[in-house]
Amino acid sequence: MTTESIATPQERMGIIQGDITKLTVDAIVNAAKSSLLGGGGVDGAIHHAAGEDLLSECQQLNGCPTGQAKITDGYLLPAKYIIHAVGPTWREGKAGEPELLASCYRESLALAKMYDIKTIAFPAISCGAYGYPIELAAKVALETVYGVLCQSPSILGVSFVCFSDADYDTYVEAFGML
């Protein structure tokens, strides 16, 4: 009898630089506005790339509270699903932002388990228009996902997708401190 070894949580996590809308994974995560109706940055890019059917489905979801997530089909994207996570607006860390941001990652991964999603890609949630400092957000994201992966061997791969060189470097540095 052979025993297959399960990769460690760190081995199942990776950091890449690129366009999240181009990735061939089971699901991508959208850094969504609470309305779920599109916006700028990653949210706008995902809505644009997925096509107008995504907006039609999102209109039926009646929004999403901060720290929570909802799932839709991926439509024209290579990903089968889009998980829409609503991150917090940065208020100097005085309004529960770290807990709300961590909740985005936990809720997204809970949906991944529920839908038997094996591979998932996250953007830097809340780091654009919502103003969350990338150094702090990367630490929350990586630590939260690591903790979930310790308990969830069914999720085989988690990518953190950074658009800029600076964000990529920040995530790589934070990953080295796990």
C-alpha positions as CSV (number, residue, x, y, z in Angstrom):
1,M,0.0,0.0,0.0
2,T,1.4,3.4,-0.9
3,T,0.8,6.5,1.2
4,E,0.4,9.8,-0.6
5,S,1.8,12.7,1.2
6,I,-0.3,15.8,1.5
7,A,1.6,19.0,0.7
8,T,2.1,21.4,3.6
9,P,0.0,24.5,3.7
10,Q,3.1,26.6,2.6
11,E,3.6,24.3,-0.3
12,R,0.0,24.8,-1.4
13,M,0.4,28.6,-1.3
14,G,2.0,30.7,-4.0
15,I,2.5,34.3,-5.0
16,I,2.4,35.4,-8.6
17,Q,2.3,38.6,-10.5
18,G,-0.2,39.1,-13.2
19,D,-3.8,39.5,-14.2
20,I,-6.2,37.5,-12.0
21,T,-8.8,37.4,-14.9
22,K,-6.5,35.3,-17.0
23,L,-5.8,32.5,-14.5
24,T,-7.0,29.0,-15.1
25,V,-8.0,28.0,-11.6
26,D,-11.3,26.7,-10.2
27,A,-12.2,30.1,-8.7
28,I,-10.9,33.6,-8.5
29,V,-11.8,36.0,-5.7
30,N,-13.1,39.4,-6.5
31,A,-12.3,42.3,-4.2
32,A,-15.9,43.4,-4.4
33,K,-18.0,46.4,-3.4
34,S,-20.8,45.6,-1.0
35,S,-23.3,46.1,-3.9
36,L,-21.6,43.4,-5.9
37,L,-22.4,45.4,-9.0
38,G,-18.9,46.1,-10.2
39,G,-16.6,49.1,-9.7
40,G,-13.0,50.0,-10.3
41,G,-9.8,48.1,-9.9
42,V,-9.9,44.4,-9.6
43,D,-13.7,44.5,-9.3
44,G,-14.2,46.3,-12.5
45,A,-11.7,44.2,-14.4
46,I,-13.4,41.0,-13.3
47,H,-16.8,42.2,-14.2
48,H,-15.5,43.4,-17.6
49,A,-13.7,40.1,-18.4
50,A,-16.6,37.9,-17.2
51,G,-19.2,39.7,-19.3
52,E,-22.6,41.1,-18.6
53,D,-24.1,37.9,-17.4
54,L,-22.1,38.3,-14.2
55,L,-23.8,41.6,-13.5
56,S,-27.2,39.9,-14.0
57,E,-26.4,37.2,-11.5
58,C,-24.9,39.7,-9.0
59,Q,-28.1,41.8,-9.1
60,Q,-30.0,38.7,-7.7
61,L,-27.6,38.4,-4.7
62,N,-28.8,41.5,-2.9
63,G,-25.3,42.7,-2.0
64,C,-22.9,41.3,0.6
65,P,-21.8,42.7,4.0
66,T,-18.2,43.6,4.7
67,G,-16.2,40.6,5.8
68,Q,-18.4,38.1,4.0
69,A,-18.4,36.5,0.5
70,K,-20.8,35.2,-2.1
71,I,-20.2,33.0,-5.1
72,T,-21.2,33.2,-8.8
73,D,-20.4,31.5,-12.0
74,G,-17.2,32.6,-13.8
75,Y,-19.0,33.1,-17.2
76,L,-16.4,34.2,-19.8
77,L,-13.4,33.8,-17.4
78,P,-11.2,30.8,-17.4
79,A,-12.2,30.2,-13.8
80,K,-15.4,28.3,-13.2
81,Y,-16.4,30.4,-10.2
82,I,-16.0,33.9,-8.9
83,I,-16.1,34.4,-5.1
84,H,-17.0,38.0,-4.3
85,A,-15.4,39.1,-1.0
86,V,-16.2,42.5,0.5
87,G,-13.1,43.8,2.3
88,P,-13.1,46.6,4.9
89,T,-12.2,50.3,4.2
90,W,-9.0,51.2,6.1
91,R,-9.8,53.4,9.1
92,E,-6.3,53.4,10.7
93,G,-7.0,49.9,12.2
94,K,-9.6,51.3,14.6
95,A,-12.7,49.7,13.1
96,G,-12.0,46.0,13.3
97,E,-10.3,46.0,9.9
98,P,-7.9,43.1,10.5
99,E,-10.8,40.8,11.7
100,L,-13.0,41.8,8.8
101,L,-10.2,41.3,6.3
102,A,-9.4,37.9,7.8
103,S,-13.1,37.0,7.6
104,C,-13.0,37.7,3.8
105,Y,-10.4,35.0,3.4
106,R,-12.0,32.5,5.7
107,E,-15.4,33.0,4.1
108,S,-14.0,32.6,0.6
109,L,-12.2,29.4,1.5
110,A,-15.4,28.1,3.2
111,L,-17.2,28.6,-0.1
112,A,-14.3,26.9,-1.9
113,K,-14.8,23.8,0.4
114,M,-18.5,23.9,-0.1
115,Y,-18.2,24.0,-3.9
116,D,-15.3,21.5,-4.0
117,I,-13.0,24.1,-5.4
118,K,-9.4,22.8,-5.4
119,T,-7.5,25.9,-6.7
120,I,-8.3,29.5,-5.9
121,A,-6.6,32.8,-6.6
122,F,-6.9,35.9,-4.4
123,P,-6.1,39.6,-5.2
124,A,-4.9,41.9,-2.5
125,I,-8.3,42.5,-1.0
126,S,-9.0,46.1,0.3
127,C,-5.6,47.4,-0.8
128,G,-6.8,49.5,-3.7
129,A,-9.5,52.1,-3.3
130,Y,-10.2,50.9,0.3
131,G,-6.8,52.0,1.4
132,Y,-5.7,49.1,3.5
133,P,-1.8,49.2,3.7
134,I,-0.4,46.4,1.6
135,E,2.2,45.3,4.3
136,L,-0.6,44.8,6.9
137,A,-3.0,43.3,4.5
138,A,-0.5,40.7,3.1
139,K,0.3,39.6,6.7
140,V,-3.4,39.1,7.4
141,A,-4.1,37.3,4.1
142,L,-1.2,34.9,4.4
143,E,-1.6,34.0,8.0
144,T,-5.4,33.5,7.6
145,V,-5.1,31.3,4.6
146,Y,-2.2,29.3,6.1
147,G,-4.4,28.7,9.2
148,V,-7.3,27.5,7.1
149,L,-5.1,25.3,4.9
150,C,-3.8,23.6,8.1
151,Q,-7.4,22.3,8.6
152,S,-8.4,21.9,4.9
153,P,-6.4,19.4,2.9
154,S,-9.0,19.4,0.2
155,I,-7.9,22.9,-1.1
156,L,-4.8,22.0,-3.2
157,G,-3.6,25.4,-4.3
158,V,-4.0,29.0,-3.3
159,S,-2.4,31.8,-5.3
160,F,-2.0,35.4,-4.2
161,V,-2.1,37.5,-7.4
162,C,-0.3,40.8,-7.3
163,F,-0.6,43.3,-10.0
164,S,2.4,45.6,-9.3
165,D,6.0,44.8,-8.6
166,A,5.8,46.5,-5.2
167,D,2.8,44.5,-4.1
168,Y,4.5,41.3,-5.3
169,D,7.7,42.1,-3.3
170,T,5.6,42.9,-0.2
171,Y,3.8,39.5,-0.4
172,V,7.0,37.6,-1.0
173,E,8.5,39.2,2.0
174,A,5.5,38.5,4.2
175,F,5.4,34.9,3.0
176,G,9.0,34.5,4.1
177,M,7.9,35.4,7.7
178,L,5.2,32.7,7.9
